[in-house]
Amino acid sequence: MAVAKERLTWLLRDLPPLTIFEGSRKGQGAVDQLLAELIEQLPEYDHSILRVNRARAMQMLAEPSFTCDPTLLWTPERARFIDFSVPSMGTLSNGLIVRKQDAAMVEPFLVDGKVDLKARLGSHASRLGMVAERSYSTPVDILLKATPPDTLTPHYGNDAMRSLLQMQNLGRLKWLLGYWPEVRYLAGELGQPLEALTYYPIQGMAPYQFIHIGCSDTPQGRAAVRHIDELLRKMREAHLPQLYAEWLDEQTRETYLQDARRFFVEDHP
């Protein structure tokens, strides 16, 4: 008699170029391809994919469930209730996206071409758009938590970044936190001219962030992470950087692939 397999539920949201739910490149994101390989190499589970926004994903991971999310940044707060894998791939860090016509308002906060985010948030200028419950790295998260809520515009929807970009395009939002490769993809899908936007790195941020697979901190979740770690260590050396690099412009791609050779000499937290 066959023994029923445990069901592993993968929590995903539209996060191009990592995961793509709509448009001509649907299912072809870097993590879409990574996840397809992982599912194939984890035949001991029945796999299901559930589309949830970031806030709901965090709620489900905190519950006594068997759920995993393949696009998580490690933070101390999350590590209290999520079991994290080794990092799977490096991605370009997020920054501030502003329309070129609004670039003058960024000038007071620029230091060597990078935005002093603490000064910007402390200025009580117009609202800053962001995806609710998304981690933008621990240093940025700390700044956001200390910022009065009435100066932020968090979006909770399934298409949060897409909606925020549309708001910015209409002039209803001046400042937006985001990943430039994500903005490049979404602007193309929305028919918005990319040249109308400017990306500013954030002062003090490392050029790359490292995503992990995070599973619910339960016996099943921890066992899955141990197997996933074995698979990731082989995959990330072989071809994972190329899956992400194909979404970058030519110059950025070349630099990224050179840097990626040194990403996992030592594991990042």
Accessible surface in RSA format (square Angstrom, percent):
REM  Atomic radii and reference values for relative SASA: ProtOr
REM  Chains: A
REM  Algorithm: Lee & Richards
REM  Probe-radius: 1.40
REM  Slices: 20
REM RES _ NUM      All-atoms   Total-Side   Main-Chain    Non-polar    All polar
REM                ABS   REL    ABS   REL    ABS   REL    ABS   REL    ABS   REL
RES MET A   1   236.35 122.4 154.00 101.9  82.35 196.1 131.67 111.9 104.68 138.7
RES ALA A   2    97.29  89.5  65.98 101.8  31.32  71.2  76.61 107.9  20.68  54.8
RES VAL A   3   136.08  89.5 112.83 102.1  23.26  56.0 117.04 101.7  19.04  51.6
RES ALA A   4    95.19  87.5  65.87 101.6  29.33  66.7  76.17 107.3  19.03  50.4
RES LYS A   5   108.00  52.7  85.88  52.7  22.13  52.7  56.01  50.4  51.99  55.4
RES GLU A   6    86.07  49.4  76.95  58.2   9.12  21.7  44.63  86.3  41.44  33.8
RES ARG A   7   137.17  57.6 123.07  62.7  14.10  33.6  49.12  67.1  88.05  53.4
RES LEU A   8     0.00   0.0   0.00   0.0   0.00   0.0   0.00   0.0   0.00   0.0
RES THR A   9    24.17  17.2  24.17  24.5   0.00   0.0   7.92  10.6  16.25  24.6
RES TRP A  10     0.00   0.0   0.00   0.0   0.00   0.0   0.00   0.0   0.00   0.0
RES LEU A  11     0.00   0.0   0.00   0.0   0.00   0.0   0.00   0.0   0.00   0.0
RES LEU A  12     5.45   3.0   5.45   3.9   0.00   0.0   5.45   3.8   0.00   0.0
RES ARG A  13    17.78   7.5  17.07   8.7   0.71   1.7  15.88  21.7   1.90   1.1
RES ASP A  14    15.56  10.9   4.63   4.6  10.93  25.9   1.98   4.6  13.59  13.5
RES LEU A  15    16.71   9.3  16.71  12.0   0.00   0.0  16.71  11.7   0.00   0.0
RES PRO A  16     2.06   1.5   1.06   1.0   0.99   3.6   1.06   0.9   0.99   6.2
RES PRO A  17     4.85   3.5   4.85   4.4   0.00   0.0   4.85   4.0   0.00   0.0
RES LEU A  18    12.64   7.0  12.64   9.0   0.00   0.0  12.64   8.9   0.00   0.0
RES THR A  19     0.47   0.3   0.47   0.5   0.00   0.0   0.43   0.6   0.03   0.1
RES ILE A  20     2.42   1.4   0.59   0.4   1.82   4.4   0.59   0.4   1.82   4.9
RES PHE A  21    35.15  17.6  27.05  16.8   8.10  21.1  28.33  17.2   6.82  19.5
RES GLU A  22    66.61  38.2  63.30  47.9   3.31   7.9  32.13  62.1  34.48  28.2
RES GLY A  23    40.44  49.9   0.00   N/A  40.44  49.9  19.84  54.4  20.60  46.1
RES SER A  24    98.20  83.0  62.02  82.8  36.18  83.3  58.15 123.8  40.05  56.1
RES ARG A  25    80.82  33.9  80.82  41.2   0.00   0.0  31.80  43.5  49.02  29.7
RES LYS A  26   138.68  67.7 122.95  75.4  15.73  37.4  65.97  59.4  72.72  77.5
RES GLY A  27    43.23  53.3   0.00   N/A  43.23  53.3  25.22  69.2  18.01  40.3
RES GLN A  28    76.61  42.8  75.84  55.4   0.76   1.8  26.81  57.1  49.79  37.8
RES GLY A  29     0.00   0.0   0.00   N/A   0.00   0.0   0.00   0.0   0.00   0.0
RES ALA A  30     0.00   0.0   0.00   0.0   0.00   0.0   0.00   0.0   0.00   0.0
RES VAL A  31     0.05   0.0   0.05   0.0   0.00   0.0   0.05   0.0   0.00   0.0
RES ASP A  32    20.59  14.4  11.70  11.6   8.89  21.0   6.44  15.2  14.15  14.1
RES GLN A  33    57.64  32.2  52.70  38.5   4.94  11.8  24.91  53.0  32.73  24.8
RES LEU A  34     0.04   0.0   0.04   0.0   0.00   0.0   0.04   0.0   0.00   0.0
RES LEU A  35     4.39   2.4   4.39   3.1   0.00   0.0   4.39   3.1   0.00   0.0
RES ALA A  36    61.54  56.6  49.33  76.1  12.21  27.8  55.60  78.3   5.94  15.7
RES GLU A  37    49.28  28.3  46.98  35.5   2.30   5.5  28.66  55.4  20.61  16.8
RES LEU A  38     0.00   0.0   0.00   0.0   0.00   0.0   0.00   0.0   0.00   0.0
RES ILE A  39    47.95  27.3  44.05  32.8   3.90   9.4  44.05  31.7   3.90  10.6
RES GLU A  40   141.40  81.2 117.89  89.2  23.50  56.0  46.08  89.1  95.31  77.8
RES GLN A  41    72.49  40.5  61.54  45.0  10.95  26.1  28.37  60.4  44.12  33.5
RES LEU A  42     0.00   0.0   0.00   0.0   0.00   0.0   0.00   0.0   0.00   0.0
RES PRO A  43    84.27  61.4  75.83  69.1   8.45  30.7  82.61  68.2   1.66  10.3
RES GLU A  44    74.50  42.8  56.82  43.0  17.68  42.1  54.27 105.0  20.23  16.5
RES TYR A  45    21.76  10.2  16.86   9.6   4.90  12.7   6.23   4.7  15.53  19.1
RES ASP A  46    59.29  41.5  57.65  57.4   1.65   3.9   6.18  14.6  53.11  53.0
RES HIS A  47    42.73  23.4  12.55   8.7  30.18  77.2  12.55  12.9  30.18  35.1
RES SER A  48    32.04  27.1  26.42  35.3   5.63  13.0  28.36  60.4   3.68   5.2
RES ILE A  49    97.39  55.4  65.12  48.5  32.26  77.8  65.19  46.9  32.20  87.4
RES LEU A  50    74.57  41.5  74.08  53.0   0.48   1.2  74.57  52.4   0.00   0.0
RES ARG A  51    85.14  35.7  64.58  32.9  20.56  49.0  34.75  47.5  50.39  30.5
RES VAL A  52    15.01   9.9  11.47  10.4   3.54   8.5  14.90  12.9   0.11   0.3
RES ASN A  53    36.00  24.8  33.47  32.3   2.53   6.1   4.71  11.3  31.28  30.2
RES ARG A  54    12.94   5.4  10.41   5.3   2.52   6.0   1.40   1.9  11.53   7.0
RES ALA A  55    17.67  16.2  15.10  23.3   2.56   5.8  15.10  21.3   2.56   6.8
RES ARG A  56    95.46  40.1  93.77  47.8   1.69   4.0  35.04  47.9  60.42  36.6
RES ALA A  57     0.00   0.0   0.00   0.0   0.00   0.0   0.00   0.0   0.00   0.0
RES MET A  58    19.03   9.9  17.59  11.6   1.44   3.4  17.94  15.2   1.09   1.4
RES GLN A  59   103.55  57.9  95.60  69.9   7.95  18.9  35.21  75.0  68.34  51.8
RES MET A  60    25.44  13.2  25.44  16.8   0.00   0.0  24.32  20.7   1.12   1.5
RES LEU A  61     1.54   0.9   0.00   0.0   1.54   3.9   0.00   0.0   1.54   4.1
RES ALA A  62    58.50  53.8  30.14  46.5  28.36  64.5  30.80  43.4  27.70  73.4
RES GLU A  63    74.50  42.8  69.73  52.8   4.78  11.4  32.02  61.9  42.48  34.7
RES PRO A  64   131.35  95.7 100.83  91.9  30.52 110.9 104.85  86.6  26.51 164.7
RES SER A  65    31.26  26.4  20.21  27.0  11.05  25.5  30.78  65.5   0.47   0.7
RES PHE A  66    19.95  10.0  11.70   7.2   8.24  21.5  11.70   7.1   8.24  23.6
RES THR A  67     5.41   3.8   5.41   5.5   0.00   0.0   5.41   7.3   0.00   0.0
RES CYS A  68     0.00   0.0   0.00   0.0   0.00   0.0   0.00   0.0   0.00   0.0
RES ASP A  69     0.00   0.0   0.00   0.0   0.00   0.0   0.00   0.0   0.00   0.0
RES PRO A  70     0.00   0.0   0.00   0.0   0.00   0.0   0.00   0.0   0.00   0.0
RES THR A  71     8.56   6.1   0.73   0.7   7.83  18.7   0.73   1.0   7.83  11.8
RES LEU A  72     0.18   0.1   0.00   0.0   0.18   0.5   0.18   0.1   0.00   0.0
RES LEU A  73    16.51   9.2  15.71  11.2   0.80   2.0  15.71  11.0   0.80   2.2
RES TRP A  74    94.28  37.8  80.22  38.8  14.06  33.0  65.39  34.9  28.89  46.9
RES THR A  75     9.53   6.8   9.53   9.7   0.00   0.0   7.77  10.4   1.76   2.7
RES PRO A  76    70.30  51.2  64.45  58.8   5.85  21.3  66.61  55.0   3.70  23.0
RES GLU A  77    78.87  45.3  77.52  58.6   1.35   3.2  22.87  44.2  56.00  45.7
RES ARG A  78    17.30   7.3  17.30   8.8   0.00   0.0   6.13   8.4  11.17   6.8
RES ALA A  79    38.30  35.2  19.41  30.0  18.89  43.0  19.82  27.9  18.48  48.9
RES ARG A  80   180.55  75.8 146.78  74.8  33.77  80.4  70.71  96.6 109.84  66.6
RES PHE A  81    58.67  29.4  54.31  33.6   4.36  11.4  56.92  34.5   1.75   5.0
RES ILE A  82     4.98   2.8   0.00   0.0   4.98  12.0   0.00   0.0   4.98  13.5
RES ASP A  83    38.30  26.8  36.32  36.1   1.99   4.7   1.99   4.7  36.32  36.2
RES PHE A  84    30.64  15.3  10.09   6.2  20.55  53.5  10.09   6.1  20.55  58.8
RES SER A  85     5.12   4.3   0.00   0.0   5.12  11.8   0.65   1.4   4.48   6.3
RES VAL A  86    17.34  11.4  12.11  11.0   5.23  12.6  15.62  13.6   1.71   4.6
RES PRO A  87     1.10   0.8   1.10   1.0   0.00   0.0   1.10   0.9   0.00   0.0
RES SER A  88     0.14   0.1   0.00   0.0   0.14   0.3   0.00   0.0   0.14   0.2
RES MET A  89     1.46   0.8   0.37   0.2   1.08   2.6   1.46   1.2   0.00   0.0
RES GLY A  90     0.36   0.4   0.00   N/A   0.36   0.4   0.00   0.0   0.36   0.8
RES THR A  91     7.30   5.2   7.30   7.4   0.00   0.0   4.26   5.7   3.05   4.6
RES LEU A  92    33.95  18.9  33.82  24.2   0.13   0.3  33.82  23.8   0.13   0.3
RES SER A  93     7.67   6.5   5.57   7.4   2.09   4.8   5.15  11.0   2.51   3.5
RES ASN A  94     1.21   0.8   0.00   0.0   1.21   2.9   0.00   0.0   1.21   1.2
RES GLY A  95     0.00   0.0   0.00   N/A   0.00   0.0   0.00   0.0   0.00   0.0
RES LEU A  96     0.00   0.0   0.00   0.0   0.00   0.0   0.00   0.0   0.00   0.0
RES ILE A  97     0.00   0.0   0.00   0.0   0.00   0.0   0.00   0.0   0.00   0.0
RES VAL A  98     0.05   0.0   0.05   0.0   0.00   0.0   0.05   0.0   0.00   0.0
RES ARG A  99    27.43  11.5  27.43  14.0   0.01   0.0   8.20  11.2  19.24  11.7
RES LYS A 100   111.17  54.2  99.31  60.9  11.86  28.2  81.86  73.7  29.30  31.2
RES GLN A 101   141.33  79.0  99.07  72.4  42.27 100.6  41.85  89.1  99.48  75.4
RES ASP A 102    18.07  12.7  12.55  12.5   5.52  13.1   5.69  13.4  12.38  12.3
RES ALA A 103    27.62  25.4  27.39  42.3   0.22   0.5  27.44  38.6   0.18   0.5
RES ALA A 104    82.60  75.9  67.14 103.6  15.46  35.2  71.46 100.6  11.14  29.5
RES MET A 105    53.56  27.7  40.54  26.8  13.02  31.0  36.60  31.1  16.96  22.5
RES VAL A 106     0.07   0.0   0.07   0.1   0.00   0.0   0.07   0.1   0.00   0.0
RES GLU A 107   108.28  62.2  96.81  73.2  11.48  27.3  38.25  74.0  70.04  57.2
RES PRO A 108   104.05  75.8  61.48  56.0  42.58 154.8  74.78  61.7  29.28 182.0
RES PHE A 109    28.01  14.0  26.11  16.2   1.90   4.9  28.01  17.0   0.00   0.0
RES LEU A 110    48.00  26.7  24.97  17.9  23.03  57.9  24.97  17.5  23.03  62.0
RES VAL A 111    64.23  42.3  58.89  53.3   5.34  12.9  62.49  54.3   1.74   4.7
RES ASP A 112   144.76 101.4 102.86 102.4  41.90  99.1  43.17 101.6 101.58 101.3
RES GLY A 113    45.07  55.6   0.00   N/A  45.07  55.6  30.97  85.0  14.09  31.6
RES LYS A 114    83.77  40.9  83.77  51.4   0.00   0.0  38.70  34.8  45.07  48.0
RES VAL A 115     0.00   0.0   0.00   0.0   0.00   0.0   0.00   0.0   0.00   0.0
RES ASP A 116    40.52  28.4  40.07  39.9   0.45   1.1   2.30   5.4  38.21  38.1
RES LEU A 117     3.63   2.0   0.94   0.7   2.69   6.8   0.94   0.7   2.69   7.2
RES LYS A 118   146.67  71.6 141.57  86.9   5.10  12.1  84.44  76.0  62.23  66.3
RES ALA A 119    45.30  41.7  30.62  47.2  14.68  33.4  41.16  58.0   4.14  11.0
RES ARG A 120     1.57   0.7   1.57   0.8   0.00   0.0   0.00   0.0   1.57   1.0
RES LEU A 121     8.45   4.7   6.44   4.6   2.01   5.1   6.99   4.9   1.45   3.9
RES GLY A 122    51.65  63.7   0.00   N/A  51.65  63.7  32.35  88.8  19.30  43.2
RES SER A 123    50.13  42.4  17.63  23.5  32.50  74.9  28.59  60.9  21.54  30.2
RES HIS A 124   116.74  63.8  92.25  64.1  24.49  62.7  61.55  63.4  55.19  64.2
RES ALA A 125    37.74  34.7  19.78  30.5  17.96  40.9  32.59  45.9   5.15  13.6
RES SER A 126    53.01  44.8  34.83  46.5  18.18  41.9  44.41  94.6   8.60  12.1
RES ARG A 127   112.35  47.2 108.38  55.2   3.97   9.5  37.17  50.8  75.18  45.6
RES LEU A 128     0.00   0.0   0.00   0.0   0.00   0.0   0.00   0.0   0.00   0.0
RES GLY A 129     0.00   0.0   0.00   N/A   0.00   0.0   0.00   0.0   0.00   0.0
RES MET A 130    19.89  10.3  19.89  13.2   0.00   0.0  19.77  16.8   0.12   0.2
RES VAL A 131    10.65   7.0  10.65   9.6   0.00   0.0  10.65   9.3   0.00   0.0
RES ALA A 132     4.53   4.2   1.32   2.0   3.20   7.3   2.79   3.9   1.74   4.6
RES GLU A 133    93.72  53.8  72.75  55.0  20.97  49.9  14.78  28.6  78.95  64.5
RES ARG A 134    29.60  12.4  21.62  11.0   7.99  19.0  10.46  14.3  19.15  11.6
RES SER A 135     8.11   6.9   2.99   4.0   5.12  11.8   5.30  11.3   2.82   3.9
RES TYR A 136     0.00   0.0   0.00   0.0   0.00   0.0   0.00   0.0   0.00   0.0
RES SER A 137    17.13  14.5  12.62  16.8   4.52  10.4  17.13  36.5   0.00   0.0
RES THR A 138    46.39  33.0  42.98  43.6   3.42   8.1  37.32  50.1   9.07  13.7
RES PRO A 139    81.77  59.6  74.11  67.6   7.67  27.9  79.57  65.7   2.21  13.7
RES VAL A 140     2.14   1.4   2.14   1.9   0.00   0.0   2.14   1.9   0.00   0.0
RES ASP A 141    22.91  16.0  21.31  21.2   1.60   3.8  15.26  35.9   7.65   7.6
RES ILE A 142   108.43  61.7 106.54  79.4   1.89   4.6 107.25  77.2   1.18   3.2
RES LEU A 143    43.89  24.4  42.25  30.2   1.64   4.1  42.31  29.7   1.58   4.3
RES LEU A 144    12.46   6.9   8.67   6.2   3.79   9.5   8.91   6.3   3.55   9.5
RES LYS A 145   145.69  71.1 109.39  67.1  36.30  86.4  93.83  84.5  51.86  55.2
RES ALA A 146    85.30  78.4  48.28  74.5  37.02  84.2  60.53  85.2  24.77  65.6
RES THR A 147    11.26   8.0   2.72   2.8   8.54  20.4   3.34   4.5   7.92  12.0
RES PRO A 148    54.62  39.8  49.11  44.8   5.51  20.0  54.31  44.8   0.31   1.9
RES PRO A 149   114.55  83.5 105.75  96.4   8.80  32.0 108.73  89.8   5.82  36.2
RES ASP A 150    99.11  69.4  84.93  84.5  14.17  33.5  39.03  91.9  60.08  59.9
RES THR A 151    13.66   9.7  12.26  12.4   1.40   3.3  13.15  17.7   0.50   0.8
RES LEU A 152    15.79   8.8  15.20  10.9   0.59   1.5  15.20  10.7   0.59   1.6
RES THR A 153    25.97  18.5  25.19  25.5   0.78   1.9  23.77  31.9   2.20   3.3
RES PRO A 154    57.60  42.0  43.48  39.6  14.12  51.3  43.48  35.9  14.12  87.7
RES HIS A 155    48.38  26.4  45.19  31.4   3.19   8.2  31.20  32.2  17.18  20.0
RES TYR A 156   124.37  58.1 116.46  66.3   7.91  20.6  83.64  62.9  40.73  50.2
RES GLY A 157    30.45  37.5   0.00   N/A  30.45  37.5  24.96  68.5   5.49  12.3
RES ASN A 158    73.24  50.5  60.79  58.7  12.45  30.0  10.12  24.4  63.12  61.0
RES ASP A 159    47.03  32.9  40.86  40.7   6.16  14.6  13.19  31.1  33.83  33.7
RES ALA A 160     6.69   6.1   4.30   6.6   2.39   5.4   4.30   6.1   2.39   6.3
RES MET A 161     7.27   3.8   4.39   2.9   2.88   6.9   4.39   3.7   2.88   3.8
RES ARG A 162    34.24  14.4  33.29  17.0   0.95   2.3  19.42  26.5  14.82   9.0
RES SER A 163    30.56  25.8  29.29  39.1   1.27   2.9   9.86  21.0  20.70  29.0
RES LEU A 164     0.00   0.0   0.00   0.0   0.00   0.0   0.00   0.0   0.00   0.0
RES LEU A 165     1.11   0.6   0.55   0.4   0.56   1.4   0.55   0.4   0.56   1.5
RES GLN A 166    78.19  43.7  77.36  56.5   0.83   2.0  19.01  40.5  59.19  44.9
RES MET A 167    34.54  17.9  34.40  22.8   0.14   0.3  26.34  22.4   8.20  10.9
RES GLN A 168     0.57   0.3   0.57   0.4   0.00   0.0   0.24   0.5   0.34   0.3
RES ASN A 169    74.17  51.2  58.26  56.3  15.91  38.3   3.17   7.6  71.00  68.6
RES LEU A 170   123.79  68.9  92.17  65.9  31.62  79.5  97.33  68.4  26.45  71.2
RES GLY A 171    26.91  33.2   0.00   N/A  26.91  33.2   8.61  23.6  18.29  41.0
RES ARG A 172   163.13  68.5 129.02  65.8  34.11  81.2  56.12  76.7 107.01  64.9
RES LEU A 173     4.91   2.7   2.72   1.9   2.20   5.5   4.91   3.5   0.00   0.0
RES LYS A 174    65.99  32.2  65.20  40.0   0.79   1.9  38.67  34.8  27.33  29.1
RES TRP A 175     1.78   0.7   1.78   0.9   0.00   0.0   1.50   0.8   0.28   0.5
RES LEU A 176     0.00   0.0   0.00   0.0   0.00   0.0   0.00   0.0   0.00   0.0
RES LEU A 177     0.00   0.0   0.00   0.0   0.00   0.0   0.00   0.0   0.00   0.0
RES GLY A 178     0.00   0.0   0.00   N/A   0.00   0.0   0.00   0.0   0.00   0.0
RES TYR A 179    29.70  13.9  29.70  16.9   0.00   0.0  23.21  17.4   6.48   8.0
RES TRP A 180    51.94  20.8  51.92  25.1   0.02   0.0  35.93  19.2  16.00  26.0
RES PRO A 181     4.77   3.5   2.22   2.0   2.55   9.3   2.22   1.8   2.55  15.8
RES GLU A 182     0.99   0.6   0.99   0.7   0.00   0.0   0.83   1.6   0.16   0.1
RES VAL A 183     0.00   0.0   0.00   0.0   0.00   0.0   0.00   0.0   0.00   0.0
RES ARG A 184    73.01  30.7  62.45  31.8  10.57  25.2   8.02  11.0  65.00  39.4
RES TYR A 185    25.48  11.9  15.69   8.9   9.79  25.5  24.05  18.1   1.43   1.8
RES LEU A 186     3.21   1.8   3.21   2.3   0.00   0.0   3.21   2.3   0.00   0.0
RES ALA A 187     0.32   0.3   0.32   0.5   0.00   0.0   0.32   0.4   0.00   0.0
RES GLY A 188    58.07  71.6   0.00   N/A  58.07  71.6  36.96 101.4  21.11  47.3
RES GLU A 189    68.44  39.3  33.96  25.7  34.48  82.1   5.52  10.7  62.92  51.4
RES LEU A 190    46.39  25.8  15.91  11.4  30.48  76.6  20.78  14.6  25.61  68.9
RES GLY A 191    66.81  82.4   0.00   N/A  66.81  82.4  36.01  98.8  30.80  69.0
RES GLN A 192    23.38  13.1  15.20  11.1   8.18  19.5   9.61  20.5  13.77  10.4
RES PRO A 193    71.66  52.2  59.79  54.5  11.88  43.2  70.19  57.9   1.48   9.2
RES LEU A 194    52.64  29.3  48.62  34.8   4.02  10.1  48.62  34.1   4.02  10.8
RES GLU A 195   127.69  73.3 116.00  87.8  11.70  27.8  68.73 132.9  58.96  48.1
RES ALA A 196    42.55  39.1  35.17  54.3   7.38  16.8  41.44  58.4   1.11   2.9
RES LEU A 197    13.73   7.6   9.86   7.1   3.87   9.7   9.86   6.9   3.87  10.4
RES THR A 198    32.47  23.1  29.78  30.2   2.69   6.4  30.04  40.4   2.43   3.7
RES TYR A 199    62.45  29.2  44.40  25.3  18.05  47.0  34.15  25.7  28.30  34.9
RES TYR A 200    23.47  11.0  23.47  13.4   0.00   0.0  16.07  12.1   7.40   9.1
RES PRO A 201    50.06  36.5  49.72  45.3   0.35   1.3  50.06  41.3   0.00   0.0
RES ILE A 202     5.62   3.2   3.92   2.9   1.70   4.1   3.92   2.8   1.70   4.6
RES GLN A 203    80.07  44.8  64.50  47.1  15.57  37.1  23.44  49.9  56.63  43.0
RES GLY A 204    75.81  93.5   0.00   N/A  75.81  93.5  42.34 116.2  33.47  75.0
RES MET A 205    27.14  14.1  12.41   8.2  14.73  35.1  11.19   9.5  15.95  21.1
RES ALA A 206    64.02  58.9  49.06  75.7  14.95  34.0  55.85  78.6   8.17  21.6
RES PRO A 207    97.85  71.3  83.48  76.1  14.37  52.3  94.72  78.2   3.13  19.5
RES TYR A 208    29.04  13.6  22.01  12.5   7.03  18.3  15.30  11.5  13.75  16.9
RES GLN A 209    14.39   8.0  10.93   8.0   3.46   8.2  14.27  30.4   0.12   0.1
RES PHE A 210    28.41  14.2  21.09  13.1   7.33  19.1  21.09  12.8   7.33  21.0
RES ILE A 211     6.36   3.6   6.36   4.7   0.00   0.0   6.36   4.6   0.00   0.0
RES HIS A 212     3.62   2.0   3.62   2.5   0.00   0.0   3.03   3.1   0.59   0.7
RES ILE A 213     0.00   0.0   0.00   0.0   0.00   0.0   0.00   0.0   0.00   0.0
RES GLY A 214     0.00   0.0   0.00   N/A   0.00   0.0   0.00   0.0   0.00   0.0
RES CYS A 215     0.00   0.0   0.00   0.0   0.00   0.0   0.00   0.0   0.00   0.0
RES SER A 216     0.16   0.1   0.16   0.2   0.00   0.0   0.16   0.3   0.00   0.0
RES ASP A 217    64.99  45.5  43.55  43.4  21.44  50.7   7.01  16.5  57.99  57.8
RES THR A 218    17.27  12.3  16.02  16.2   1.26   3.0  17.27  23.2   0.00   0.0
RES PRO A 219    96.67  70.5  88.03  80.2   8.64  31.4  91.73  75.7   4.94  30.7
RES GLN A 220    68.05  38.1  63.02  46.1   5.03  12.0  15.73  33.5  52.32  39.7
RES GLY A 221     0.00   0.0   0.00   N/A   0.00   0.0   0.00   0.0   0.00   0.0
RES ARG A 222    91.45  38.4  91.06  46.4   0.38   0.9  31.78  43.4  59.67  36.2
RES ALA A 223    38.66  35.5  32.66  50.4   6.00  13.7  32.85  46.3   5.81  15.4
RES ALA A 224     0.00   0.0   0.00   0.0   0.00   0.0   0.00   0.0   0.00   0.0
RES VAL A 225     5.74   3.8   5.74   5.2   0.00   0.0   5.74   5.0   0.00   0.0
RES ARG A 226   155.30  65.2 150.39  76.7   4.91  11.7  72.43  99.0  82.87  50.2
RES HIS A 227    54.34  29.7  51.83  36.0   2.52   6.4  33.98  35.0  20.36  23.7
RES ILE A 228     0.00   0.0   0.00   0.0   0.00   0.0   0.00   0.0   0.00   0.0
RES ASP A 229    25.56  17.9  25.56  25.4   0.00   0.0   4.17   9.8  21.39  21.3
RES GLU A 230   106.04  60.9 100.04  75.7   6.00  14.3  36.64  70.9  69.39  56.7
RES LEU A 231    16.22   9.0  15.70  11.2   0.52   1.3  16.19  11.4   0.03   0.1
RES LEU A 232     0.00   0.0   0.00   0.0   0.00   0.0   0.00   0.0   0.00   0.0
RES ARG A 233   112.13  47.1 106.74  54.4   5.39  12.8  46.04  62.9  66.09  40.1
RES LYS A 234   149.76  73.1 137.99  84.7  11.77  28.0  94.88  85.4  54.88  58.5
RES MET A 235    10.24   5.3   8.72   5.8   1.52   3.6  10.24   8.7   0.00   0.0
RES ARG A 236    11.85   5.0   9.26   4.7   2.59   6.2   0.00   0.0  11.85   7.2
RES GLU A 237   119.12  68.4  89.80  67.9  29.32  69.8  43.92  85.0  75.20  61.4
RES ALA A 238    78.05  71.8  38.32  59.1  39.73  90.4  48.44  68.2  29.61  78.4
RES HIS A 239    62.99  34.4  60.39  42.0   2.60   6.7  55.37  57.1   7.62   8.9
RES LEU A 240     0.10   0.1   0.10   0.1   0.00   0.0   0.10   0.1   0.00   0.0
RES PRO A 241    21.05  15.3  21.05  19.2   0.00   0.0  21.05  17.4   0.00   0.0
RES GLN A 242    89.47  50.0  88.63  64.8   0.83   2.0  45.52  96.9  43.94  33.3
RES LEU A 243    20.05  11.2  19.80  14.2   0.25   0.6  20.05  14.1   0.00   0.0
RES TYR A 244     4.68   2.2   4.68   2.7   0.00   0.0   1.73   1.3   2.95   3.6
RES ALA A 245     0.00   0.0   0.00   0.0   0.00   0.0   0.00   0.0   0.00   0.0
RES GLU A 246    74.56  42.8  53.50  40.5  21.06  50.1  21.35  41.3  53.21  43.4
RES TRP A 247    26.79  10.7  17.49   8.5   9.29  21.8  21.68  11.6   5.11   8.3
RES LEU A 248     5.82   3.2   2.19   1.6   3.63   9.1   2.78   2.0   3.04   8.2
RES ASP A 249    56.76  39.8  50.97  50.7   5.79  13.7  32.15  75.7  24.61  24.5
RES GLU A 250   137.10  78.7 130.45  98.7   6.64  15.8  43.54  84.2  93.55  76.4
RES GLN A 251   146.40  81.9 138.84 101.5   7.55  18.0  46.53  99.0  99.87  75.7
RES THR A 252    39.93  28.4  35.61  36.1   4.32  10.3  21.43  28.8  18.50  28.0
RES ARG A 253    74.05  31.1  74.05  37.7   0.00   0.0  19.45  26.6  54.60  33.1
RES GLU A 254   109.97  63.1 103.88  78.6   6.08  14.5  36.14  69.9  73.83  60.3
RES THR A 255    68.64  48.8  68.10  69.0   0.54   1.3  44.01  59.1  24.63  37.2
RES TYR A 256     0.54   0.3   0.54   0.3   0.00   0.0   0.11   0.1   0.43   0.5
RES LEU A 257    50.40  28.1  47.23  33.8   3.17   8.0  47.23  33.2   3.17   8.5
RES GLN A 258    85.34  47.7  84.49  61.7   0.85   2.0  16.06  34.2  69.28  52.5
RES ASP A 259    31.02  21.7  29.85  29.7   1.17   2.8   6.86  16.2  24.16  24.1
RES ALA A 260     9.62   8.8   2.25   3.5   7.37  16.8   2.46   3.5   7.15  19.0
RES ARG A 261   186.73  78.4 154.50  78.8  32.22  76.7  68.29  93.3 118.43  71.8
RES ARG A 262   155.71  65.4 143.97  73.4  11.74  28.0  65.09  89.0  90.62  54.9
RES PHE A 263    13.09   6.5  10.80   6.7   2.29   6.0  12.31   7.5   0.78   2.2
RES PHE A 264    21.63  10.8   6.21   3.8  15.42  40.1   7.55   4.6  14.08  40.3
RES VAL A 265   118.43  77.9  85.84  77.7  32.59  78.5  93.49  81.2  24.94  67.6
RES GLU A 266   140.02  80.4 129.71  98.1  10.31  24.5  50.16  97.0  89.86  73.4
RES ASP A 267    69.40  48.6  40.17  40.0  29.23  69.1  24.92  58.7  44.47  44.4
RES HIS A 268    66.27  36.2  59.66  41.5   6.60  16.9  38.45  39.6  27.81  32.4
RES PRO A 269   110.68  80.7  85.20  77.7  25.48  92.6 103.31  85.3   7.36  45.8
END  Absolute sums over single chains surface
CHAIN  1 A    12414.0       9982.0       2431.9       7000.8       5413.2
END  Absolute sums over all chains
TOTAL         12414.0       9982.0       2431.9       7000.8       5413.2
